[in-house]
């Protein structure tokens, strides 16, 4: 009987091993990304000059996001958050128009985030990484003031690794 139980537990462990191994693999979302501002569906004079994203696995089921935007007038906007990936809300700080965020990662290469500012839902964004890991596509859904649903797609490229400073 003990051999049967041990064998059953061993079989379950063998079946779970690939799943457990997959969970320890880093998400291809991790890293720094730069927006290709020329692809934004808006006139060049109102496009941001620069948008940078940084995604990090914050351990214990949490995810860290940093965003920096240099708008068309050269003003710097930023936002940071470290939140659980279970869909529960967490706080965001910074000067960008978001103060509450919720997120889930249905697969290692897809991140879904909801943004709220001052109690008002602002947008839902889906980030997905290409198979080669070089392009991050952001699909943003939101509503216009008249209630019309709107979607926007933006493409980011993986930022080049920062040069290491000797002695640091």
N, C-alpha and C positions, 0 to 999 in steps of 0.2 A: 504494500500500500504506500509506504514512504517513497519507494522507487517511482511509483506512478505519479505521486504529487510532485516529487522532484523533477521528473521528466516533463510534467505539464508546466511547471514554473520555468524550466529551462526553455521550453518551446515558446512560451510567452515572452521571455527575455530576448530570445533570438528574433522574434517578430518585432519587438519594440526597439531593438538596437538601431536599425536604419532610421527610424523616426527620431530617436534621441540624437543620433549623429547629425541629422539634418538640422535639428534645432540649435546645435552648437556652431553650425556654419554661419559666418557673418553674412548679414544681408547685403546684397549688391547695392542697396541704397546708401550704405555707409560711405561717407566721404564728403568732399566739397564739390559743388556744382555751380556753373556759371550759365546764366540765361543768355540765349541767343536773342538779344533784344530786337534784331531786325526781323524776326519771325512773328512778332506781336502784331495782331490785327488792329493797329491804330496808327494814326499819322505819326511820322518820325518826330515831329516837334513836341509831341506829348509823351513819347515813350520814355521809360526810365533810361538813364545812362548806363546803369549797371544793376544787376540783381544777382546776389550770391546766396546759396543755400548750403548749410552744413548739417548733415544727419549723423548722429552717433547712437550706438547702442549704449544705454546708460545702465545696463545690467538690471537684474531682478525684475524683468518684464517692463522696464521703462525705456523711453525713447527721448533723445535730446535733439532739439532742432534750433538752429540759429539762422536768421534771415537778415541780410543787409541789402537795402535798396538805396541807390542814389537816384533821386527822381529827376525829371526833366530840367528842373531849376537848379540842380546840384545839391539839394537838401538830402541829408542822410536820415533814413528811417531804419529801425531795426526791431527785431523781436527775438526773444529766447524763451524756450520752454523745455521742461523735462517732465514728462507725463507718462502714466501707465498706458500700455497698449491694449487695454481691455475695454476701451470705449468710454471709460468714466472721465469726467471733466477734470482738467487741471489748469493751473494759472499760467499765463504768458505775461512776460514783462517787456518793456521797451516803448518805442514811439510809434510803431506801426499800429494800425487800427484793429487790434485783437487783444483781448485780455483773458479769454477762456478758450481752451482747445480740448478736443476729444479725438482720440485716434485708435485705429485698429490696423493690424497688418495681416490681411488674409493669406498672404504668401510672402516669402522672403523678398520678392521683388516688387511688391505692391503695398503702398501705404495709403490709407484713407484718413483724412483729417477734416474735422469740422471747426469753423472759426466763429466766435461770438465776440462782439464788442459792445460794452455797456448794456448787456442784457438782450441785445438784438442779434439774431443769427445773421451772419454775413456771407459765408460761402462754405461749400464742401469742395475739397480738392483731393484728387486721386493722383498719386505719384506712381509711375511704373518705369522700370528700368528695362532697356532693350536687352536682348539675349546676349549681345557681346559686352554688355556692361558699360557702354560708352555714352549712351543717350538716356536722359531722364525726361519723360513726358509728364507734364502736369496738365490735368484736365480740371478746370475750375467750373463749378456750377453755382449760380447765384440768381437773384431776382432783381429786375429793374424796379424803379420806384412805382411803376404802374402795375406791378405784379407779374410782368412777363418773364418767363424763365429764360435764362441766357447761359451759354457755355462758351468757354474760351480755352484754347489749347496753347501751351507754351513748351518749348524744347530747351533743355539744359544740356551742356556737355560737362563731362567730368573735368574738374579743374586739374591742372598740372600739379604734381606733388610739390610742396614747398621745399625750397633748397634748405638743406640742413646747415645750421651755423656751427662751425667747428667749436668744440669745447662746450656745447650745450646739450 
